[in-house]
Amino acid sequence: MCRYSGGRVLAVESGLYVVATPIGNLGDISQRALAVLAAADLVAAEDTRHSARLLQHYSIDVPLQAYHDHSNARAQARIMACLEASGVVVLVSDAGTPLISDPGYRLVREAQEQGYRVIPIPGACAAIAALSASGLPTDRFLFEGFLPAKAGARAARLQALATETATLVFYEAPHRVAETLEAMVVAFGAEREALLARELTKTFETLRRAPLAELAAFVAADSNQQRGEIVLAVSGSRGHDQELTPDITRLLLRLVAELPARRASAVVADLTGLRKKVLYDFLLEQKD
Ligand code: SAM
């Protein structure tokens, strides 16, 4: 039931509010988010028990209803009825910004199509938090969300992204992070800079930027890095003039088995347009 009754003057205007909630630290919520939540006639939540605990923390007591992208027509109809009665409906997910690898797309579309206001209340988002402290270029980035869980589909997706020049941002499950980093080394090359952002805003927050092979070794060697919530970011391809792709790396390593390092670097530089020094330095690092 929508709590709103006809003649009441609303402090918060009627509409569907898409409200960001913390991704760990409960201090990371805006005053506007709290005001809208406190005024809500209905909070549509991915997991009502989870959101009930969150609201309890802020001493907010409002009606909750489960909502996700596979919710049945009745759940959606109840939300629409509340909007129709000029109510304040708030959409939240378990953490961060709704619709960012979280439910809400269908509801936002439906509300817009029926002519209701949809109002974003911005706040925490793991991808943006990770990027902001990554030290990677942020002028252009591509949010990829979760990669496919199966190795073949994941490798194909990564390969399709190998020449992308924008910084890439991924969400990853902790039990897959080690193998995903290995797959990234294969697709993007050992030297591409990447970031592991783990448990952001929480006690064991870790931010580590390193070349992909080094980051993969760091995570493989420490099971603690394979726990919690994780964002991976990878700098974009810098093009063939500067970058050692996996194919070029293979060629170089094959040649250096037959030729001195300087000669192998010169041949590959000639074939690819890469700078000889980049190739030679890479061979020296391998030797080390
Ligand atoms: N809507 C959320 C947002 O705005 O970031 C993301 C929801 S998605 C279902 C959950 C994923 O976000 C996690 O598996 C993890 O990849 C990432 N994530 C959420 N909280 C995080 C945190 N505190 N630190 C690092 N990654 C986090």
Boltz pocket constraint, residues with backbone or C-beta under 6 A from the ligand:
constraints:
  - pocket:
      binder: B
      contacts: [[A, 23], [A, 24], [A, 93], [A, 95], [A, 96], [A, 97], [A, 98], [A, 99], [A, 100], [A, 101], [A, 102], [A, 124], [A, 125], [A, 126], [A, 127], [A, 170], [A, 171], [A, 172], [A, 173], [A, 197], [A, 198], [A, 199], [A, 200], [A, 201], [A, 202], [A, 229], [A, 230], [A, 231]]
      max_distance: 6.0
